Amino acid sequence: MTSKKTAKIHFADNSQCVDFNTGCHSLLDCLEQQQYEIPFQCREGYCGACRATLVAGQVTYNEEPLAFVRDGEVLLCCCKPDGNITLNLK
């Protein structure tokens, strides 16, 4: 993998936008590097604490989460954006 920026993460509740770097393991890691405080516990898709609403775009999961994920939700700890996305962090 390269360190090329491949996607933009937009936030539905404000006009902020951050770049997702392909060197990041997950959306959670990327947002933490950008100084966002995201609630989490397991970092592996078990607990659902890092749940967010995917307003637009698509993600791919590093591994299928074990926590229940409703339509329109994502677990930030175990997914990456598949192109530009818009999130609501709740």
PDB file of N, CA, C and O in Angstrom:
ATOM      1  N   MET A   1       0.831  -1.191   0.000  1.00  0.00           N
ATOM      2  CA  MET A   1       0.000   0.000   0.000  1.00  0.00           C
ATOM      3  C   MET A   1       0.870   1.247   0.000  1.00  0.00           C
ATOM      4  O   MET A   1       1.981   1.251   0.529  1.00  0.00           O
ATOM      5  N   THR A   2       0.359   2.265  -0.583  1.00  0.00           N
ATOM      6  CA  THR A   2       1.057   3.542  -0.605  1.00  0.00           C
ATOM      7  C   THR A   2       0.425   4.473   0.415  1.00  0.00           C
ATOM      8  O   THR A   2      -0.585   4.139   1.033  1.00  0.00           O
ATOM      9  N   SER A   3       1.026   5.644   0.586  1.00  0.00           N
ATOM     10  CA  SER A   3       0.436   6.623   1.500  1.00  0.00           C
ATOM     11  C   SER A   3      -0.435   7.617   0.733  1.00  0.00           C
ATOM     12  O   SER A   3      -0.738   8.697   1.239  1.00  0.00           O
ATOM     13  N   LYS A   4      -0.825   7.264  -0.455  1.00  0.00           N
ATOM     14  CA  LYS A   4      -1.676   8.120  -1.296  1.00  0.00           C
ATOM     15  C   LYS A   4      -3.032   8.342  -0.631  1.00  0.00           C
ATOM     16  O   LYS A   4      -3.619   7.414  -0.075  1.00  0.00           O
ATOM     17  N   LYS A   5      -3.516   9.560  -0.692  1.00  0.00           N
ATOM     18  CA  LYS A   5      -4.841   9.865  -0.151  1.00  0.00           C
ATOM     19  C   LYS A   5      -5.870   9.451  -1.187  1.00  0.00           C
ATOM     20  O   LYS A   5      -5.859   9.945  -2.315  1.00  0.00           O
ATOM     21  N   THR A   6      -6.751   8.552  -0.806  1.00  0.00           N
ATOM     22  CA  THR A   6      -7.653   7.973  -1.779  1.00  0.00           C
ATOM     23  C   THR A   6      -9.109   8.362  -1.599  1.00  0.00           C
ATOM     24  O   THR A   6      -9.919   8.131  -2.497  1.00  0.00           O
ATOM     25  N   ALA A   7      -9.457   8.938  -0.476  1.00  0.00           N
ATOM     26  CA  ALA A   7     -10.864   9.261  -0.230  1.00  0.00           C
ATOM     27  C   ALA A   7     -10.965  10.454   0.700  1.00  0.00           C
ATOM     28  O   ALA A   7     -10.051  10.755   1.468  1.00  0.00           O
ATOM     29  N   LYS A   8     -12.098  11.120   0.608  1.00  0.00           N
ATOM     30  CA  LYS A   8     -12.400  12.219   1.522  1.00  0.00           C
ATOM     31  C   LYS A   8     -13.540  11.772   2.433  1.00  0.00           C
ATOM     32  O   LYS A   8     -14.491  11.121   2.001  1.00  0.00           O
ATOM     33  N   ILE A   9     -13.416  12.139   3.692  1.00  0.00           N
ATOM     34  CA  ILE A   9     -14.444  11.855   4.686  1.00  0.00           C
ATOM     35  C   ILE A   9     -15.102  13.185   5.029  1.00  0.00           C
ATOM     36  O   ILE A   9     -14.479  14.058   5.632  1.00  0.00           O
ATOM     37  N   HIS A  10     -16.350  13.329   4.646  1.00  0.00           N
ATOM     38  CA  HIS A  10     -17.126  14.533   4.936  1.00  0.00           C
ATOM     39  C   HIS A  10     -18.003  14.248   6.157  1.00  0.00           C
ATOM     40  O   HIS A  10     -18.362  13.099   6.417  1.00  0.00           O
ATOM     41  N   PHE A  11     -18.338  15.290   6.894  1.00  0.00           N
ATOM     42  CA  PHE A  11     -19.193  15.146   8.070  1.00  0.00           C
ATOM     43  C   PHE A  11     -20.521  15.841   7.827  1.00  0.00           C
ATOM     44  O   PHE A  11     -20.562  17.014   7.455  1.00  0.00           O
ATOM     45  N   ALA A  12     -21.596  15.116   8.039  1.00  0.00           N
ATOM     46  CA  ALA A  12     -22.943  15.609   7.733  1.00  0.00           C
ATOM     47  C   ALA A  12     -23.349  16.789   8.612  1.00  0.00           C
ATOM     48  O   ALA A  12     -24.127  17.636   8.173  1.00  0.00           O
ATOM     49  N   ASP A  13     -22.845  16.864   9.832  1.00  0.00           N
ATOM     50  CA  ASP A  13     -23.301  17.889  10.765  1.00  0.00           C
ATOM     51  C   ASP A  13     -22.511  19.193  10.693  1.00  0.00           C
ATOM     52  O   ASP A  13     -22.832  20.150  11.397  1.00  0.00           O
ATOM     53  N   ASN A  14     -21.481  19.238   9.850  1.00  0.00           N
ATOM     54  CA  ASN A  14     -20.729  20.476   9.665  1.00  0.00           C
ATOM     55  C   ASN A  14     -20.025  20.434   8.310  1.00  0.00           C
ATOM     56  O   ASN A  14     -20.218  19.489   7.544  1.00  0.00           O
ATOM     57  N   SER A  15     -19.242  21.409   8.019  1.00  0.00           N
ATOM     58  CA  SER A  15     -18.606  21.473   6.702  1.00  0.00           C
ATOM     59  C   SER A  15     -17.188  20.897   6.712  1.00  0.00           C
ATOM     60  O   SER A  15     -16.447  21.077   5.746  1.00  0.00           O
ATOM     61  N   GLN A  16     -16.805  20.217   7.776  1.00  0.00           N
ATOM     62  CA  GLN A  16     -15.448  19.678   7.857  1.00  0.00           C
ATOM     63  C   GLN A  16     -15.271  18.476   6.943  1.00  0.00           C
ATOM     64  O   GLN A  16     -16.220  17.754   6.636  1.00  0.00           O
ATOM     65  N   CYS A  17     -14.042  18.286   6.523  1.00  0.00           N
ATOM     66  CA  CYS A  17     -13.688  17.181   5.648  1.00  0.00           C
ATOM     67  C   CYS A  17     -12.246  16.789   5.966  1.00  0.00           C
ATOM     68  O   CYS A  17     -11.398  17.659   6.166  1.00  0.00           O
ATOM     69  N   VAL A  18     -11.963  15.488   6.012  1.00  0.00           N
ATOM     70  CA  VAL A  18     -10.602  15.007   6.215  1.00  0.00           C
ATOM     71  C   VAL A  18     -10.266  13.999   5.126  1.00  0.00           C
ATOM     72  O   VAL A  18     -11.150  13.378   4.536  1.00  0.00           O
ATOM     73  N   ASP A  19      -8.987  13.852   4.876  1.00  0.00           N
ATOM     74  CA  ASP A  19      -8.522  12.872   3.899  1.00  0.00           C
ATOM     75  C   ASP A  19      -8.282  11.540   4.577  1.00  0.00           C
ATOM     76  O   ASP A  19      -7.740  11.485   5.681  1.00  0.00           O
ATOM     77  N   PHE A  20      -8.688  10.462   3.912  1.00  0.00           N
ATOM     78  CA  PHE A  20      -8.364   9.117   4.385  1.00  0.00           C
ATOM     79  C   PHE A  20      -7.082   8.681   3.697  1.00  0.00           C
ATOM     80  O   PHE A  20      -6.998   8.671   2.468  1.00  0.00           O
ATOM     81  N   ASN A  21      -6.098   8.325   4.485  1.00  0.00           N
ATOM     82  CA  ASN A  21      -4.811   7.885   3.973  1.00  0.00           C
ATOM     83  C   ASN A  21      -4.799   6.366   3.918  1.00  0.00           C
ATOM     84  O   ASN A  21      -5.175   5.717   4.894  1.00  0.00           O
ATOM     85  N   THR A  22      -4.380   5.789   2.812  1.00  0.00           N
ATOM     86  CA  THR A  22      -4.409   4.333   2.664  1.00  0.00           C
ATOM     87  C   THR A  22      -3.529   3.621   3.689  1.00  0.00           C
ATOM     88  O   THR A  22      -3.659   2.409   3.862  1.00  0.00           O
ATOM     89  N   GLY A  23      -2.649   4.332   4.365  1.00  0.00           N
ATOM     90  CA  GLY A  23      -1.838   3.727   5.413  1.00  0.00           C
ATOM     91  C   GLY A  23      -2.609   3.481   6.701  1.00  0.00           C
ATOM     92  O   GLY A  23      -2.107   2.807   7.600  1.00  0.00           O
ATOM     93  N   CYS A  24      -3.816   4.016   6.804  1.00  0.00           N
ATOM     94  CA  CYS A  24      -4.637   3.820   8.004  1.00  0.00           C
ATOM     95  C   CYS A  24      -5.315   2.456   7.949  1.00  0.00           C
ATOM     96  O   CYS A  24      -5.762   2.013   6.891  1.00  0.00           O
ATOM     97  N   HIS A  25      -5.384   1.804   9.096  1.00  0.00           N
ATOM     98  CA  HIS A  25      -6.023   0.495   9.199  1.00  0.00           C
ATOM     99  C   HIS A  25      -7.539   0.587   9.079  1.00  0.00           C
ATOM    100  O   HIS A  25      -8.181  -0.328   8.562  1.00  0.00           O
ATOM    101  N   SER A  26      -8.115   1.697   9.561  1.00  0.00           N
ATOM    102  CA  SER A  26      -9.583   1.821   9.587  1.00  0.00           C
ATOM    103  C   SER A  26      -9.974   3.293   9.633  1.00  0.00           C
ATOM    104  O   SER A  26      -9.127   4.171   9.791  1.00  0.00           O
ATOM    105  N   LEU A  27     -11.262   3.544   9.495  1.00  0.00           N
ATOM    106  CA  LEU A  27     -11.774   4.908   9.657  1.00  0.00           C
ATOM    107  C   LEU A  27     -11.489   5.430  11.058  1.00  0.00           C
ATOM    108  O   LEU A  27     -11.153   6.603  11.225  1.00  0.00           O
ATOM    109  N   LEU A  28     -11.619   4.580  12.059  1.00  0.00           N
ATOM    110  CA  LEU A  28     -11.330   4.988  13.435  1.00  0.00           C
ATOM    111  C   LEU A  28      -9.891   5.472  13.556  1.00  0.00           C
ATOM    112  O   LEU A  28      -9.646   6.543  14.111  1.00  0.00           O
ATOM    113  N   ASP A  29      -8.937   4.700  13.045  1.00  0.00           N
ATOM    114  CA  ASP A  29      -7.529   5.097  13.107  1.00  0.00           C
ATOM    115  C   ASP A  29      -7.295   6.433  12.410  1.00  0.00           C
ATOM    116  O   ASP A  29      -6.590   7.298  12.930  1.00  0.00           O
ATOM    117  N   CYS A  30      -7.882   6.594  11.246  1.00  0.00           N
ATOM    118  CA  CYS A  30      -7.724   7.824  10.481  1.00  0.00           C
ATOM    119  C   CYS A  30      -8.266   9.028  11.257  1.00  0.00           C
ATOM    120  O   CYS A  30      -7.604  10.061  11.351  1.00  0.00           O
ATOM    121  N   LEU A  31      -9.460   8.888  11.804  1.00  0.00           N
ATOM    122  CA  LEU A  31     -10.068  10.000  12.531  1.00  0.00           C
ATOM    123  C   LEU A  31      -9.297  10.325  13.804  1.00  0.00           C
ATOM    124  O   LEU A  31      -9.184  11.492  14.179  1.00  0.00           O
ATOM    125  N   GLU A  32      -8.767   9.306  14.469  1.00  0.00           N
ATOM    126  CA  GLU A  32      -7.941   9.563  15.654  1.00  0.00           C
ATOM    127  C   GLU A  32      -6.667  10.318  15.278  1.00  0.00           C
ATOM    128  O   GLU A  32      -6.236  11.203  16.018  1.00  0.00           O
ATOM    129  N   GLN A  33      -6.065   9.986  14.150  1.00  0.00           N
ATOM    130  CA  GLN A  33      -4.867  10.699  13.695  1.00  0.00           C
ATOM    131  C   GLN A  33      -5.172  12.162  13.414  1.00  0.00           C
ATOM    132  O   GLN A  33      -4.286  13.010  13.513  1.00  0.00           O
ATOM    133  N   GLN A  34      -6.414  12.463  13.066  1.00  0.00           N
ATOM    134  CA  GLN A  34      -6.854  13.833  12.797  1.00  0.00           C
ATOM    135  C   GLN A  34      -7.376  14.523  14.060  1.00  0.00           C
ATOM    136  O   GLN A  34      -7.962  15.603  13.979  1.00  0.00           O
ATOM    137  N   GLN A  35      -7.163  13.899  15.239  1.00  0.00           N
ATOM    138  CA  GLN A  35      -7.527  14.451  16.546  1.00  0.00           C
ATOM    139  C   GLN A  35      -9.024  14.443  16.848  1.00  0.00           C
ATOM    140  O   GLN A  35      -9.489  15.227  17.674  1.00  0.00           O
ATOM    141  N   TYR A  36      -9.783  13.565  16.187  1.00  0.00           N
ATOM    142  CA  TYR A  36     -11.196  13.387  16.532  1.00  0.00           C
ATOM    143  C   TYR A  36     -11.283  12.396  17.680  1.00  0.00           C
ATOM    144  O   TYR A  36     -10.591  11.379  17.681  1.00  0.00           O
ATOM    145  N   GLU A  37     -12.124  12.687  18.650  1.00  0.00           N
ATOM    146  CA  GLU A  37     -12.341  11.774  19.767  1.00  0.00           C
ATOM    147  C   GLU A  37     -13.560  10.927  19.455  1.00  0.00           C
ATOM    148  O   GLU A  37     -14.690  11.412  19.495  1.00  0.00           O
ATOM    149  N   ILE A  38     -13.328   9.673  19.148  1.00  0.00           N
ATOM    150  CA  ILE A  38     -14.376   8.738  18.766  1.00  0.00           C
ATOM    151  C   ILE A  38     -14.513   7.697  19.873  1.00  0.00           C
ATOM    152  O   ILE A  38     -13.511   7.108  20.277  1.00  0.00           O
ATOM    153  N   PRO A  39     -15.729   7.453  20.375  1.00  0.00           N
ATOM    154  CA  PRO A  39     -15.877   6.395  21.373  1.00  0.00           C
ATOM    155  C   PRO A  39     -15.602   5.028  20.744  1.00  0.00           C
ATOM    156  O   PRO A  39     -16.029   4.747  19.624  1.00  0.00           O
ATOM    157  N   PHE A  40     -14.892   4.199  21.474  1.00  0.00           N
ATOM    158  CA  PHE A  40     -14.599   2.848  21.005  1.00  0.00           C
ATOM    159  C   PHE A  40     -14.275   1.982  22.212  1.00  0.00           C
ATOM    160  O   PHE A  40     -14.034   2.493  23.305  1.00  0.00           O
ATOM    161  N   GLN A  41     -14.270   0.668  22.010  1.00  0.00           N
ATOM    162  CA  GLN A  41     -13.825  -0.252  23.055  1.00  0.00           C
ATOM    163  C   GLN A  41     -12.960  -1.360  22.465  1.00  0.00           C
ATOM    164  O   GLN A  41     -11.800  -1.506  22.850  1.00  0.00           O
ATOM    165  N   CYS A  42     -13.499  -2.131  21.551  1.00  0.00           N
ATOM    166  CA  CYS A  42     -12.807  -3.353  21.136  1.00  0.00           C
ATOM    167  C   CYS A  42     -11.853  -3.185  19.958  1.00  0.00           C
ATOM    168  O   CYS A  42     -10.859  -3.906  19.872  1.00  0.00           O
ATOM    169  N   ARG A  43     -12.126  -2.265  19.061  1.00  0.00           N
ATOM    170  CA  ARG A  43     -11.366  -2.050  17.824  1.00  0.00           C
ATOM    171  C   ARG A  43     -11.410  -3.233  16.857  1.00  0.00           C
ATOM    172  O   ARG A  43     -10.572  -3.328  15.960  1.00  0.00           O
ATOM    173  N   GLU A  44     -12.369  -4.127  17.027  1.00  0.00           N
ATOM    174  CA  GLU A  44     -12.444  -5.306  16.169  1.00  0.00           C
ATOM    175  C   GLU A  44     -13.855  -5.640  15.698  1.00  0.00           C
ATOM    176  O   GLU A  44     -14.065  -6.720  15.146  1.00  0.00           O
ATOM    177  N   GLY A  45     -14.822  -4.757  15.894  1.00  0.00           N
ATOM    178  CA  GLY A  45     -16.170  -4.988  15.411  1.00  0.00           C
ATOM    179  C   GLY A  45     -17.040  -5.851  16.303  1.00  0.00           C
ATOM    180  O   GLY A  45     -18.063  -6.368  15.853  1.00  0.00           O
ATOM    181  N   TYR A  46     -16.652  -6.019  17.568  1.00  0.00           N
ATOM    182  CA  TYR A  46     -17.430  -6.853  18.488  1.00  0.00           C
ATOM    183  C   TYR A  46     -18.476  -6.062  19.265  1.00  0.00           C
ATOM    184  O   TYR A  46     -19.589  -6.542  19.482  1.00  0.00           O
ATOM    185  N   CYS A  47     -18.117  -4.843  19.686  1.00  0.00           N
ATOM    186  CA  CYS A  47     -18.967  -4.151  20.659  1.00  0.00           C
ATOM    187  C   CYS A  47     -19.940  -3.140  20.056  1.00  0.00           C
ATOM    188  O   CYS A  47     -21.019  -2.935  20.611  1.00  0.00           O
ATOM    189  N   GLY A  48     -19.596  -2.509  18.950  1.00  0.00           N
ATOM    190  CA  GLY A  48     -20.474  -1.513  18.340  1.00  0.00           C
ATOM    191  C   GLY A  48     -20.348  -0.122  18.922  1.00  0.00           C
ATOM    192  O   GLY A  48     -21.131   0.756  18.560  1.00  0.00           O
ATOM    193  N   ALA A  49     -19.390   0.117  19.812  1.00  0.00           N
ATOM    194  CA  ALA A  49     -19.252   1.431  20.442  1.00  0.00           C
ATOM    195  C   ALA A  49     -18.877   2.533  19.453  1.00  0.00           C
ATOM    196  O   ALA A  49     -19.176   3.703  19.692  1.00  0.00           O
ATOM    197  N   CYS A  50     -18.231   2.176  18.355  1.00  0.00           N
ATOM    198  CA  CYS A  50     -17.778   3.176  17.383  1.00  0.00           C
ATOM    199  C   CYS A  50     -18.778   3.354  16.231  1.00  0.00           C
ATOM    200  O   CYS A  50     -18.419   3.855  15.165  1.00  0.00           O
ATOM    201  N   ARG A  51     -20.000   2.952  16.446  1.00  0.00           N
ATOM    202  CA  ARG A  51     -21.058   3.020  15.428  1.00  0.00           C
ATOM    203  C   ARG A  51     -21.277   4.458  14.951  1.00  0.00           C
ATOM    204  O   ARG A  51     -21.319   5.391  15.753  1.00  0.00           O
ATOM    205  N   ALA A  52     -21.413   4.618  13.638  1.00  0.00           N
ATOM    206  CA  ALA A  52     -21.712   5.925  13.028  1.00  0.00           C
ATOM    207  C   ALA A  52     -22.697   5.699  11.887  1.00  0.00           C
ATOM    208  O   ALA A  52     -22.865   4.578  11.407  1.00  0.00           O
ATOM    209  N   THR A  53     -23.342   6.773  11.463  1.00  0.00           N
ATOM    210  CA  THR A  53     -24.275   6.695  10.348  1.00  0.00           C
ATOM    211  C   THR A  53     -23.544   7.047   9.055  1.00  0.00           C
ATOM    212  O   THR A  53     -22.880   8.080   8.963  1.00  0.00           O
ATOM    213  N   LEU A  54     -23.678   6.177   8.064  1.00  0.00           N
ATOM    214  CA  LEU A  54     -23.121   6.433   6.742  1.00  0.00           C
ATOM    215  C   LEU A  54     -24.190   7.137   5.924  1.00  0.00           C
ATOM    216  O   LEU A  54     -25.158   6.512   5.490  1.00  0.00           O
ATOM    217  N   VAL A  55     -24.021   8.429   5.713  1.00  0.00           N
ATOM    218  CA  VAL A  55     -25.009   9.249   5.022  1.00  0.00           C
ATOM    219  C   VAL A  55     -24.895   9.074   3.509  1.00  0.00           C
ATOM    220  O   VAL A  55     -25.903   9.021   2.805  1.00  0.00           O
ATOM    221  N   ALA A  56     -23.667   8.984   3.018  1.00  0.00           N
ATOM    222  CA  ALA A  56     -23.436   8.824   1.578  1.00  0.00           C
ATOM    223  C   ALA A  56     -22.138   8.067   1.354  1.00  0.00           C
ATOM    224  O   ALA A  56     -21.202   8.171   2.147  1.00  0.00           O
ATOM    225  N   GLY A  57     -22.087   7.305   0.268  1.00  0.00           N
ATOM    226  CA  GLY A  57     -20.892   6.560  -0.082  1.00  0.00           C
ATOM    227  C   GLY A  57     -20.958   5.125   0.401  1.00  0.00           C
ATOM    228  O   GLY A  57     -21.995   4.651   0.866  1.00  0.00           O
ATOM    229  N   GLN A  58     -19.826   4.446   0.280  1.00  0.00           N
ATOM    230  CA  GLN A  58     -19.742   3.045   0.677  1.00  0.00           C
ATOM    231  C   GLN A  58     -18.445   2.786   1.420  1.00  0.00           C
ATOM    232  O   GLN A  58     -17.455   3.496   1.247  1.00  0.00           O
ATOM    233  N   VAL A  59     -18.473   1.748   2.252  1.00  0.00           N
ATOM    234  CA  VAL A  59     -17.270   1.305   2.949  1.00  0.00           C
ATOM    235  C   VAL A  59     -17.039  -0.175   2.659  1.00  0.00           C
ATOM    236  O   VAL A  59     -17.945  -0.893   2.235  1.00  0.00           O
ATOM    237  N   THR A  60     -15.825  -0.604   2.896  1.00  0.00           N
ATOM    238  CA  THR A  60     -15.508  -2.026   2.858  1.00  0.00           C
ATOM    239  C   THR A  60     -14.970  -2.402   4.232  1.00  0.00           C
ATOM    240  O   THR A  60     -14.227  -1.645   4.856  1.00  0.00           O
ATOM    241  N   TYR A  61     -15.359  -3.579   4.683  1.00  0.00           N
ATOM    242  CA  TYR A  61     -14.930  -4.034   6.005  1.00  0.00           C
ATOM    243  C   TYR A  61     -13.640  -4.839   5.894  1.00  0.00           C
ATOM    244  O   TYR A  61     -13.491  -5.682   5.009  1.00  0.00           O
ATOM    245  N   ASN A  62     -12.711  -4.564   6.811  1.00  0.00           N
ATOM    246  CA  ASN A  62     -11.475  -5.337   6.911  1.00  0.00           C
ATOM    247  C   ASN A  62     -11.808  -6.769   7.298  1.00  0.00           C
ATOM    248  O   ASN A  62     -11.193  -7.720   6.815  1.00  0.00           O
ATOM    249  N   GLU A  63     -12.780  -6.902   8.166  1.00  0.00           N
ATOM    250  CA  GLU A  63     -13.326  -8.185   8.590  1.00  0.00           C
ATOM    251  C   GLU A  63     -14.780  -7.951   8.933  1.00  0.00           C
ATOM    252  O   GLU A  63     -15.144  -6.866   9.388  1.00  0.00           O
ATOM    253  N   GLU A  64     -15.606  -8.938   8.724  1.00  0.00           N
ATOM    254  CA  GLU A  64     -17.040  -8.779   8.975  1.00  0.00           C
ATOM    255  C   GLU A  64     -17.272  -8.550  10.470  1.00  0.00           C
ATOM    256  O   GLU A  64     -16.825  -9.356  11.285  1.00  0.00           O
ATOM    257  N   PRO A  65     -17.961  -7.468  10.847  1.00  0.00           N
ATOM    258  CA  PRO A  65     -18.187  -7.186  12.265  1.00  0.00           C
ATOM    259  C   PRO A  65     -19.135  -8.210  12.894  1.00  0.00           C
ATOM    260  O   PRO A  65     -20.046  -8.718  12.240  1.00  0.00           O
ATOM    261  N   LEU A  66     -18.902  -8.498  14.162  1.00  0.00           N
ATOM    262  CA  LEU A  66     -19.789  -9.398  14.898  1.00  0.00           C
ATOM    263  C   LEU A  66     -20.932  -8.628  15.557  1.00  0.00           C
ATOM    264  O   LEU A  66     -21.994  -9.198  15.810  1.00  0.00           O
ATOM    265  N   ALA A  67     -20.726  -7.342  15.835  1.00  0.00           N
ATOM    266  CA  ALA A  67     -21.798  -6.513  16.389  1.00  0.00           C
ATOM    267  C   ALA A  67     -22.865  -6.299  15.325  1.00  0.00           C
ATOM    268  O   ALA A  67     -22.564  -6.243  14.133  1.00  0.00           O
ATOM    269  N   PHE A  68     -24.103  -6.180  15.761  1.00  0.00           N
ATOM    270  CA  PHE A  68     -25.206  -5.928  14.834  1.00  0.00           C
ATOM    271  C   PHE A  68     -25.040  -4.546  14.213  1.00  0.00           C
ATOM    272  O   PHE A  68     -24.825  -3.563  14.924  1.00  0.00           O
ATOM    273  N   VAL A  69     -25.138  -4.470  12.894  1.00  0.00           N
ATOM    274  CA  VAL A  69     -25.011  -3.210  12.169  1.00  0.00           C
ATOM    275  C   VAL A  69     -26.274  -3.019  11.337  1.00  0.00           C
ATOM    276  O   VAL A  69     -26.551  -3.806  10.431  1.00  0.00           O
ATOM    277  N   ARG A  70     -27.036  -1.976  11.644  1.00  0.00           N
ATOM    278  CA  ARG A  70     -28.259  -1.678  10.895  1.00  0.00           C
ATOM    279  C   ARG A  70     -27.913  -1.097   9.524  1.00  0.00           C
ATOM    280  O   ARG A  70     -26.800  -0.620   9.298  1.00  0.00           O
ATOM    281  N   ASP A  71     -28.881  -1.146   8.623  1.00  0.00           N
ATOM    282  CA  ASP A  71     -28.704  -0.492   7.326  1.00  0.00           C
ATOM    283  C   ASP A  71     -28.401   0.981   7.562  1.00  0.00           C
ATOM    284  O   ASP A  71     -29.066   1.638   8.363  1.00  0.00           O
ATOM    285  N   GLY A  72     -27.410   1.488   6.871  1.00  0.00           N
ATOM    286  CA  GLY A  72     -27.043   2.890   7.009  1.00  0.00           C
ATOM    287  C   GLY A  72     -26.062   3.170   8.123  1.00  0.00           C
ATOM    288  O   GLY A  72     -25.697   4.326   8.337  1.00  0.00           O
ATOM    289  N   GLU A  73     -25.623   2.152   8.838  1.00  0.00           N
ATOM    290  CA  GLU A  73     -24.646   2.321   9.904  1.00  0.00           C
ATOM    291  C   GLU A  73     -23.340   1.629   9.533  1.00  0.00           C
ATOM    292  O   GLU A  73     -23.320   0.706   8.719  1.00  0.00           O
ATOM    293  N   VAL A  74     -22.259   2.085  10.140  1.00  0.00           N
ATOM    294  CA  VAL A  74     -20.948   1.454   9.980  1.00  0.00           C
ATOM    295  C   VAL A  74     -20.257   1.402  11.332  1.00  0.00           C
ATOM    296  O   VAL A  74     -20.553   2.189  12.230  1.00  0.00           O
ATOM    297  N   LEU A  75     -19.337   0.467  11.460  1.00  0.00           N
ATOM    298  CA  LEU A  75     -18.466   0.417  12.633  1.00  0.00           C
ATOM    299  C   LEU A  75     -17.106   0.945  12.196  1.00  0.00           C
ATOM    300  O   LEU A  75     -16.410   0.316  11.400  1.00  0.00           O
ATOM    301  N   LEU A  76     -16.740   2.092  12.719  1.00  0.00           N
ATOM    302  CA  LEU A  76     -15.539   2.791  12.275  1.00  0.00           C
ATOM    303  C   LEU A  76     -14.255   2.013  12.521  1.00  0.00           C
ATOM    304  O   LEU A  76     -13.262   2.230  11.828  1.00  0.00           O
ATOM    305  N   CYS A  77     -14.260   1.109  13.495  1.00  0.00           N
ATOM    306  CA  CYS A  77     -13.035   0.403  13.873  1.00  0.00           C
ATOM    307  C   CYS A  77     -12.601  -0.653  12.874  1.00  0.00           C
ATOM    308  O   CYS A  77     -11.443  -1.071  12.896  1.00  0.00           O
ATOM    309  N   CYS A  78     -13.486  -1.093  12.004  1.00  0.00           N
ATOM    310  CA  CYS A  78     -13.127  -2.223  11.140  1.00  0.00           C
ATOM    311  C   CYS A  78     -13.509  -2.010   9.678  1.00  0.00           C
ATOM    312  O   CYS A  78     -13.709  -2.978   8.943  1.00  0.00           O
ATOM    313  N   CYS A  79     -13.612  -0.751   9.250  1.00  0.00           N
ATOM    314  CA  CYS A  79     -13.921  -0.502   7.838  1.00  0.00           C
ATOM    315  C   CYS A  79     -13.093   0.649   7.299  1.00  0.00           C
ATOM    316  O   CYS A  79     -12.516   1.441   8.045  1.00  0.00           O
ATOM    317  N   LYS A  80     -13.055   0.711   5.963  1.00  0.00           N
ATOM    318  CA  LYS A  80     -12.373   1.777   5.234  1.00  0.00           C
ATOM    319  C   LYS A  80     -13.341   2.318   4.193  1.00  0.00           C
ATOM    320  O   LYS A  80     -14.235   1.601   3.743  1.00  0.00           O
ATOM    321  N   PRO A  81     -13.172   3.575   3.807  1.00  0.00           N
ATOM    322  CA  PRO A  81     -14.053   4.115   2.766  1.00  0.00           C
ATOM    323  C   PRO A  81     -13.723   3.515   1.411  1.00  0.00           C
ATOM    324  O   PRO A  81     -12.561   3.262   1.093  1.00  0.00           O
ATOM    325  N   ASP A  82     -14.752   3.294   0.626  1.00  0.00           N
ATOM    326  CA  ASP A  82     -14.600   2.859  -0.757  1.00  0.00           C
ATOM    327  C   ASP A  82     -14.963   4.063  -1.624  1.00  0.00           C
ATOM    328  O   ASP A  82     -16.032   4.102  -2.234  1.00  0.00           O
ATOM    329  N   GLY A  83     -14.068   5.035  -1.672  1.00  0.00           N
ATOM    330  CA  GLY A  83     -14.337   6.322  -2.313  1.00  0.00           C
ATOM    331  C   GLY A  83     -14.750   7.343  -1.263  1.00  0.00           C
ATOM    332  O   GLY A  83     -14.660   7.080  -0.063  1.00  0.00           O
ATOM    333  N   ASN A  84     -15.197   8.494  -1.711  1.00  0.00           N
ATOM    334  CA  ASN A  84     -15.602   9.561  -0.794  1.00  0.00           C
ATOM    335  C   ASN A  84     -16.866   9.157  -0.041  1.00  0.00           C
ATOM    336  O   ASN A  84     -17.763   8.529  -0.603  1.00  0.00           O
ATOM    337  N   ILE A  85     -16.924   9.526   1.236  1.00  0.00           N
ATOM    338  CA  ILE A  85     -18.078   9.186   2.074  1.00  0.00           C
ATOM    339  C   ILE A  85     -18.501  10.400   2.897  1.00  0.00           C
ATOM    340  O   ILE A  85     -17.742  11.353   3.071  1.00  0.00           O
ATOM    341  N   THR A  86     -19.727  10.339   3.394  1.00  0.00           N
ATOM    342  CA  THR A  86     -20.235  11.321   4.346  1.00  0.00           C
ATOM    343  C   THR A  86     -20.718  10.567   5.567  1.00  0.00           C
ATOM    344  O   THR A  86     -21.488   9.612   5.457  1.00  0.00           O
ATOM    345  N   LEU A  87     -20.256  11.007   6.746  1.00  0.00           N
ATOM    346  CA  LEU A  87     -20.603  10.351   8.015  1.00  0.00           C
ATOM    347  C   LEU A  87     -21.335  11.301   8.932  1.00  0.00           C
ATOM    348  O   LEU A  87     -21.139  12.515   8.878  1.00  0.00           O
ATOM    349  N   ASN A  88     -22.180  10.740   9.774  1.00  0.00           N
ATOM    350  CA  ASN A  88     -22.742  11.438  10.919  1.00  0.00           C
ATOM    351  C   ASN A  88     -22.225  10.683  12.129  1.00  0.00           C
ATOM    352  O   ASN A  88     -22.593   9.529  12.348  1.00  0.00           O
ATOM    353  N   LEU A  89     -21.372  11.330  12.918  1.00  0.00           N
ATOM    354  CA  LEU A  89     -20.761  10.657  14.061  1.00  0.00           C
ATOM    355  C   LEU A  89     -21.677  10.594  15.273  1.00  0.00           C
ATOM    356  O   LEU A  89     -21.298  10.014  16.291  1.00  0.00           O
ATOM    357  N   LYS A  90     -22.868  11.171  15.195  1.00  0.00           N
ATOM    358  CA  LYS A  90     -23.901  11.166  16.242  1.00  0.00           C
ATOM    359  C   LYS A  90     -23.463  12.014  17.375  1.00  0.00           C
ATOM    360  O   LYS A  90     -24.187  12.147  18.362  1.00  0.00           O
TER     361      LYS A  90
END
